[in-house]
Amino acid sequence: MLALAIVIFAAAIVLAWMTQWVEAHDLPVYLAQGMHLIGMVLFFLDGCFVIAASSILAARLYRMLSKEDL
């Protein structure tokens, strides 16, 4: 799950760089705005994956530390 978060983050970074390139070359505004919107969605999804992965890891750690030997 963390690997997926890293891939999504990398895609969002590349898209942000491409958006700056589009703006610098005076291409149509709708293209830059669409790329910016997709980049924002990717960053949001990345945050969701990171939160989910950290929650799963925290639950596993809690379960491992709270086991009682009978």
PEUR-V47350 format. One record per residue. N is the residue number from 0. SS is DSSP state (helix for helix, strand for strand, loop for the rest). PSI is psi in degrees with one decimal (none if undefined). Layout:
n=N ss=SS psi=PSI
n=N ss=SS psi=PSI
//
This chain:
n=0 ss=loop psi=-38.4
n=1 ss=helix psi=-32.7
n=2 ss=helix psi=-39.3
n=3 ss=helix psi=-39.5
n=4 ss=helix psi=-38.8
n=5 ss=helix psi=-39.9
n=6 ss=helix psi=-44.1
n=7 ss=helix psi=-41.2
n=8 ss=helix psi=-42.7
n=9 ss=helix psi=-40.8
n=10 ss=helix psi=-39.4
n=11 ss=helix psi=-38.4
n=12 ss=helix psi=-44.6
n=13 ss=helix psi=-40.9
n=14 ss=helix psi=-38.1
n=15 ss=helix psi=-40.7
n=16 ss=helix psi=-42.1
n=17 ss=helix psi=-35.0
n=18 ss=helix psi=-42.7
n=19 ss=helix psi=-38.0
n=20 ss=helix psi=-42.5
n=21 ss=helix psi=-42.9
n=22 ss=helix psi=-36.4
n=23 ss=helix psi=-27.9
n=24 ss=loop psi=13.4
n=25 ss=loop psi=44.7
n=26 ss=loop psi=171.7
n=27 ss=loop psi=141.5
n=28 ss=helix psi=-37.3
n=29 ss=helix psi=-30.4
n=30 ss=helix psi=-46.2
n=31 ss=helix psi=-40.3
n=32 ss=helix psi=-39.5
n=33 ss=helix psi=-42.4
n=34 ss=helix psi=-37.6
n=35 ss=helix psi=-42.2
n=36 ss=helix psi=-44.7
n=37 ss=helix psi=-39.9
n=38 ss=helix psi=-40.0
n=39 ss=helix psi=-40.5
n=40 ss=helix psi=-41.2
n=41 ss=helix psi=-41.9
n=42 ss=helix psi=-38.3
n=43 ss=helix psi=-45.8
n=44 ss=helix psi=-39.1
n=45 ss=helix psi=-42.6
n=46 ss=helix psi=-40.0
n=47 ss=helix psi=-43.0
n=48 ss=helix psi=-39.6
n=49 ss=helix psi=-42.1
n=50 ss=helix psi=-43.4
n=51 ss=helix psi=-43.8
n=52 ss=helix psi=-41.8
n=53 ss=helix psi=-33.5
n=54 ss=helix psi=-42.4
n=55 ss=helix psi=-45.0
n=56 ss=helix psi=-39.0
n=57 ss=helix psi=-39.5
n=58 ss=helix psi=-41.0
n=59 ss=helix psi=-42.1
n=60 ss=helix psi=-42.4
n=61 ss=helix psi=-44.0
n=62 ss=helix psi=-39.0
n=63 ss=helix psi=-38.8
n=64 ss=helix psi=-23.0
n=65 ss=loop psi=3.2
n=66 ss=loop psi=136.1
n=67 ss=loop psi=135.7
n=68 ss=loop psi=125.8
n=69 ss=loop psi=none
//
